[in-house]
Amino acid sequence: MKTGILYIVPTPVGNMEDMTLRAIRILKEADVILAEDTRTSGILLKHFDIQHGALYAHHKFNEHQTVEPLVKRLLAGEKVALVSDAGTPGISDPGFLLARECSKAGIEVQCLPGATACIPALVDSGLPCDRFCFEGFLPQKKGRQTRINDLAEETRTMVFYESPYRVLKTLTQFGEVFGHDRQAAVSREISKVHEETVRGTLEELITHFTETEPRGEFVIVVAGK
């Protein structure tokens, strides 16, 4: 019997128009849809008139328990679509574990191209984007300073995700390690109504966000050494 396929389906990070036609079709055809938050994904499905009775929660708190039964369903021939709250699953979101276990079991994994916050922020930054490293979220406490110190000699453009509550702290730490004259850009609310990118030296960005309260979801792009 032919095994099923795991589809990793990106969803909009802001504007609903960023959803692809292929993503809508796959979600309609899937036997099971796995969502980071079923309430959030429920809004998405309703918006695109996707009627689906098999919508299940799959997130970082339960993925170790749900992986094995999901692999069995895929081996039995079912099509499973995985979505996160926004963007591409696996990129600072749940998804890696299931994809890895499916690959081990010989199950086909297809990741659809689509929305993500890091690439628009990188290209929009005006910094070199032919070679870059994606660091995602820094550790909140343990290992945070060590991770930043390890990047002091990085020559590629660096991309980070950050919450509004730690943007100023992160920029300050970057300034202390990379130098306050290092070029950087901060994008917020990618693909949303209040999308904005601020560019300048780390010192200039620290000044800006000291005077302007950070709001929204952030991507910080920092020039390499």
C-alpha positions in Angstrom: 0.0 0.0 0.0 1.3 3.5 -0.9 2.2 5.7 2.1 0.6 9.1 2.6 2.4 12.5 2.3 3.2 15.0 4.9 2.6 18.5 3.5 4.2 21.4 5.4 2.0 24.4 4.5 3.0 28.0 5.1 0.3 30.4 6.1 0.2 34.2 6.0 2.3 36.1 8.6 -0.1 39.1 8.1 -2.0 39.7 4.9 -4.4 36.9 4.0 -3.7 37.5 0.3 -0.2 35.9 0.8 -1.9 32.5 1.0 -1.1 30.5 -2.2 -3.6 28.7 -4.3 -1.7 25.5 -3.9 -1.8 25.8 -0.1 -5.6 26.2 -0.2 -5.9 23.2 -2.4 -3.7 21.0 -0.2 -5.7 22.0 3.0 -8.9 21.1 1.2 -7.6 17.7 0.1 -5.8 16.7 3.3 -7.3 13.9 5.5 -5.9 15.6 8.6 -4.8 19.2 9.3 -2.4 19.8 12.2 -2.5 23.2 13.7 -0.3 25.0 16.3 -3.4 26.6 17.6 -6.7 25.3 16.3 -8.5 28.5 17.0 -6.1 30.6 14.9 -6.1 28.1 12.1 -9.9 27.8 12.3 -10.1 31.5 11.4 -7.8 30.9 8.4 -9.8 27.9 7.2 -13.1 29.8 7.5 -11.7 32.7 5.6 -10.8 30.5 2.6 -14.0 28.4 3.0 -12.1 25.2 3.8 -14.6 22.8 5.4 -12.6 20.4 7.5 -13.6 18.0 10.4 -10.2 16.6 11.1 -8.4 19.6 12.6 -6.0 18.7 15.5 -3.6 20.5 17.8 0.1 19.9 17.1 2.4 22.1 19.1 5.7 22.1 21.1 3.9 20.9 24.2 2.4 17.7 22.7 4.4 17.0 19.5 6.4 14.2 21.2 3.2 12.4 22.1 1.5 12.9 18.8 4.3 12.1 16.4 4.1 8.3 16.6 0.3 8.0 15.9 0.7 10.5 13.1 3.4 8.5 11.4 1.1 5.4 11.6 -1.7 7.3 9.9 0.7 8.5 7.2 2.0 4.9 6.7 -1.6 3.9 6.3 -1.9 6.2 3.3 -3.4 9.4 4.8 -2.5 12.9 3.6 -1.5 15.1 6.5 -1.1 18.9 6.3 0.8 20.8 9.0 0.4 24.5 9.6 1.6 26.9 12.2 -0.1 30.1 13.5 1.8 32.1 10.9 4.6 31.5 8.4 6.4 28.3 7.5 6.2 25.4 10.1 9.7 24.4 11.3 11.1 27.9 11.2 10.9 28.9 14.8 7.7 26.9 15.0 6.8 23.2 15.5 7.4 21.0 12.5 11.0 19.7 12.6 10.3 16.7 14.8 7.4 15.4 12.6 9.3 16.0 9.4 12.3 14.2 10.7 10.3 11.1 11.9 8.5 10.9 8.6 11.7 11.0 6.7 13.1 8.2 8.9 10.0 6.1 8.2 10.3 6.6 4.4 7.3 8.9 4.2 7.3 11.6 1.6 7.6 15.1 3.0 6.7 18.1 0.8 7.2 21.7 2.1 5.3 24.2 0.0 7.0 27.6 -0.7 5.2 30.4 0.9 5.1 33.1 3.6 7.8 33.7 6.1 8.9 36.8 8.0 12.7 36.5 7.8 13.2 36.7 4.0 11.2 39.9 3.4 13.0 41.6 6.3 16.4 40.5 5.1 15.8 41.7 1.5 14.2 44.9 2.8 17.1 45.7 5.1 19.4 46.9 2.4 22.1 44.7 3.8 23.9 42.0 1.8 21.5 39.0 1.4 23.5 36.8 -1.0 24.9 35.0 2.1 23.2 35.1 5.5 22.6 33.1 8.7 19.2 32.7 10.4 19.4 32.7 14.2 15.7 32.8 15.0 14.9 33.6 18.6 17.9 34.0 21.0 17.7 32.1 24.3 15.7 34.3 26.8 18.1 33.7 29.7 20.6 30.8 29.9 23.1 30.8 27.0 21.9 34.1 25.6 25.1 36.1 26.0 27.2 33.1 24.9 25.2 32.9 21.7 25.7 36.6 20.9 29.4 36.4 21.8 29.8 33.4 19.4 28.5 35.6 16.6 31.0 38.4 17.1 33.2 37.1 14.2 30.3 36.2 11.9 30.8 37.8 8.5 27.4 37.0 7.0 24.3 39.1 7.5 22.5 37.8 10.6 18.7 37.5 11.0 16.9 37.3 14.4 13.3 37.1 15.5 12.4 39.0 18.6 9.4 40.0 20.7 8.6 43.7 21.4 9.4 43.2 25.1 13.1 42.4 24.3 13.9 44.4 21.2 15.7 47.2 23.1 17.6 44.7 25.3 18.7 42.7 22.2 19.8 45.8 20.3 21.7 47.0 23.4 23.5 43.6 23.7 24.3 43.6 20.0 25.8 47.1 20.3 28.0 45.9 23.2 29.3 42.9 21.3 29.2 43.9 17.6 30.0 47.6 18.1 27.5 50.5 18.1 28.4 51.6 14.6 27.4 48.2 13.1 24.7 48.6 10.4 21.3 47.0 11.1 17.6 47.1 10.3 14.6 46.3 12.3 11.3 45.3 10.6 8.0 44.9 12.4 4.6 43.6 11.5 5.7 42.1 8.2 2.8 42.0 5.7 0.5 43.7 8.1 -1.2 47.1 8.1 1.5 48.8 10.3 4.5 47.2 8.6 7.6 49.3 9.1 11.4 49.0 8.7 13.9 51.2 10.5 17.5 51.2 9.3 20.7 52.6 10.7 23.5 51.9 13.1 22.8 49.9 16.2 23.3 53.1 18.2 20.7 54.9 16.1 18.2 52.0 16.4 18.7 51.9 20.2 17.9 55.6 20.3 14.9 55.1 18.1 13.4 52.3 20.2 14.2 54.1 23.4 12.1 57.0 22.2 9.4 54.8 20.4 7.8 51.9 22.3 8.3 48.7 20.3 5.0 47.1 19.2 4.3 44.1 17.1 6.4 41.1 16.0 10.0 42.0 15.1 12.8 40.8 12.8 16.2 42.2 13.4 18.8 42.1 10.6 22.4 42.8 11.5 25.3 43.3 9.1 28.2 40.8 9.4 31.6 41.8 10.6 
